[in-house]
Amino acid sequence: MKNRSIPVPEPRVEKPPGRNLQLAWATAFAINLLLPSFFGLMFLGSVSAIVGACIAIVIMYFLGHFVCEIRPRLGITLVIGAEHIGVAQLFPILQVVAGLVGLSLGSALGLLKNLKVMDNAHLPNAVTLAGGLLLTLFVGGVLALMALAAGRIDRCSRPQDYL
């Protein structure tokens, strides 16, 4: 008589998301730059402000990268939410709200200067490196918080997908 044992499945070992999560973050971040960059350029009144905004974009990218590396579960939430926010650019209400919050904060801190654009229209502009940097960090921070909230809502509404 042969010894026929029942095969026992190997325990499933979860691998940390690692590189796939980093790639997902880079993709979601790039998609989320489209509309805010377009609108943001209207409020940057000098080359130094644009340089400040570029520095802020790099900071925001590496903050997200750091979150994905150090806290993968939070990183997954951030990436999922960033994907939702990216799709929301089709109807850019969230992006406009984030921009208005950023402009309000920038105005309160004295980072903006009203420039006459046409006839009687005045458009607030950041004209310094610090102004561009902080204004972009404000708007990016608001969008990142919205992404975390959207990702958390998604994870709570479909917990079976994230086990």
C-alpha positions as CSV (number, residue, x, y, z in Angstrom):
1,M,0.0,0.0,0.0
2,K,1.3,3.4,-1.0
3,N,1.4,6.3,1.4
4,R,-0.8,8.9,-0.2
5,S,-0.8,12.0,1.8
6,I,-3.1,14.9,1.1
7,P,-1.1,17.8,-0.3
8,V,-1.0,20.7,2.1
9,P,-1.0,24.1,0.5
10,E,1.9,26.2,1.3
11,P,1.1,29.2,3.5
12,R,0.6,32.4,1.6
13,V,3.4,34.8,2.4
14,E,2.5,38.4,1.6
15,K,5.3,40.2,-0.1
16,P,5.6,43.9,0.6
17,P,4.3,45.9,-2.3
18,G,7.8,47.5,-2.9
19,R,8.6,48.4,-6.4
20,N,5.1,48.0,-7.8
21,L,3.8,50.5,-5.2
22,Q,6.6,53.0,-6.1
23,L,5.7,52.7,-9.8
24,A,2.0,53.2,-9.0
25,W,2.8,56.3,-7.0
26,A,5.0,57.7,-9.7
27,T,2.2,57.2,-12.3
28,A,-0.6,58.5,-10.0
29,F,1.5,61.6,-9.1
30,A,2.3,62.3,-12.8
31,I,-1.4,62.1,-13.8
32,N,-2.3,64.4,-10.9
33,L,0.2,67.0,-12.2
34,L,-1.7,67.7,-15.4
35,L,-4.5,70.0,-14.4
36,P,-2.9,71.7,-11.4
37,S,0.2,72.5,-13.4
38,F,-1.9,74.1,-16.1
39,F,-3.8,76.3,-13.6
40,G,-0.8,76.8,-11.4
41,L,1.2,78.5,-14.2
42,M,-1.5,81.2,-14.3
43,F,-0.6,82.2,-10.7
44,L,3.2,82.1,-11.0
45,G,4.3,85.6,-12.1
46,S,8.0,85.1,-12.4
47,V,10.7,82.6,-13.3
48,S,11.8,82.3,-9.6
49,A,8.2,81.5,-8.6
50,I,8.2,78.7,-11.3
51,V,11.5,77.4,-9.9
52,G,9.9,77.4,-6.4
53,A,6.9,75.5,-7.7
54,C,9.2,72.9,-9.4
55,I,11.1,72.4,-6.1
56,A,7.8,71.9,-4.3
57,I,6.7,69.3,-6.9
58,V,9.9,67.4,-6.3
59,I,9.3,67.6,-2.5
60,M,5.8,66.3,-2.9
61,Y,6.9,63.4,-5.1
62,F,9.5,62.3,-2.6
63,L,7.2,62.7,0.4
64,G,4.8,60.3,-1.3
65,H,7.6,58.0,-2.3
66,F,8.8,58.0,1.4
67,V,5.3,57.2,2.6
68,C,5.0,54.3,0.2
69,E,8.4,53.0,1.3
70,I,8.1,53.4,5.0
71,R,4.3,52.7,5.5
72,P,3.1,50.5,2.6
73,R,-0.5,50.3,3.8
74,L,-0.7,54.1,4.0
75,G,1.0,54.3,0.6
76,I,-1.6,52.0,-1.0
77,T,-4.3,54.2,0.5
78,L,-2.5,57.3,-0.9
79,V,-2.1,55.8,-4.4
80,I,-5.7,54.6,-4.6
81,G,-6.9,58.0,-3.6
82,A,-4.5,59.7,-6.0
83,E,-6.0,57.6,-8.8
84,H,-9.5,58.8,-7.8
85,I,-8.3,62.4,-7.7
86,G,-6.6,62.0,-11.0
87,V,-9.9,60.8,-12.6
88,A,-11.7,63.7,-10.9
89,Q,-9.7,66.0,-13.2
90,L,-12.4,65.4,-15.8
91,F,-14.6,67.6,-13.6
92,P,-12.0,69.7,-11.8
93,I,-14.0,70.8,-8.8
94,L,-11.6,69.3,-6.2
95,Q,-8.6,70.9,-8.0
96,V,-10.3,74.3,-8.1
97,V,-11.2,74.0,-4.4
98,A,-7.6,73.1,-3.6
99,G,-6.3,76.0,-5.6
100,L,-8.7,78.4,-3.9
101,V,-7.5,77.2,-0.5
102,G,-3.9,77.6,-1.6
103,L,-4.5,81.1,-2.9
104,S,-6.3,82.0,0.3
105,L,-3.4,80.8,2.4
106,G,-0.9,82.5,0.2
107,S,-2.8,85.7,0.3
108,A,-3.1,85.6,4.1
109,L,0.6,85.1,4.4
110,G,1.4,87.9,1.9
111,L,2.9,85.7,-0.7
112,L,0.8,87.0,-3.5
113,K,0.8,90.2,-5.4
114,N,-2.1,91.4,-7.6
115,L,-1.0,92.0,-11.2
116,K,-3.2,93.8,-13.7
117,V,-3.8,91.4,-16.6
118,M,-6.5,93.0,-18.7
119,D,-8.5,96.2,-18.3
120,N,-9.7,96.0,-14.7
121,A,-9.0,92.3,-14.0
122,H,-6.5,91.6,-11.3
123,L,-5.0,88.2,-10.9
124,P,-3.1,87.2,-7.8
125,N,0.4,86.0,-8.6
126,A,3.3,84.6,-6.6
127,V,6.4,86.4,-7.7
128,T,9.1,85.0,-5.4
129,L,10.7,81.6,-5.1
130,A,9.3,81.2,-1.6
131,G,5.9,82.2,-2.9
132,G,5.9,79.6,-5.7
133,L,7.3,77.0,-3.4
134,L,4.8,77.5,-0.6
135,L,1.8,78.1,-2.8
136,T,2.5,74.8,-4.6
137,L,3.0,73.0,-1.3
138,F,-0.3,74.3,0.0
139,V,-2.2,73.2,-3.1
140,G,-0.3,69.8,-3.3
141,G,-0.9,69.3,0.4
142,V,-4.6,69.9,0.1
143,L,-4.8,67.5,-2.9
144,A,-2.7,64.9,-1.0
145,L,-5.1,65.1,2.0
146,M,-8.1,64.7,-0.4
147,A,-6.3,61.7,-2.0
148,L,-5.8,60.1,1.5
149,A,-9.5,60.6,2.3
150,A,-10.6,59.2,-1.1
151,G,-8.3,56.2,-0.7
152,R,-9.5,55.6,2.9
153,I,-13.2,55.7,1.7
154,D,-12.4,53.3,-1.1
155,R,-10.6,50.9,1.3
156,C,-13.5,51.0,3.8
157,S,-16.1,50.5,1.1
158,R,-14.4,47.5,-0.4
159,P,-12.4,45.8,2.4
160,Q,-12.5,42.4,0.7
161,D,-10.2,43.8,-2.0
162,Y,-7.5,44.8,0.4
163,L,-7.1,41.7,2.6
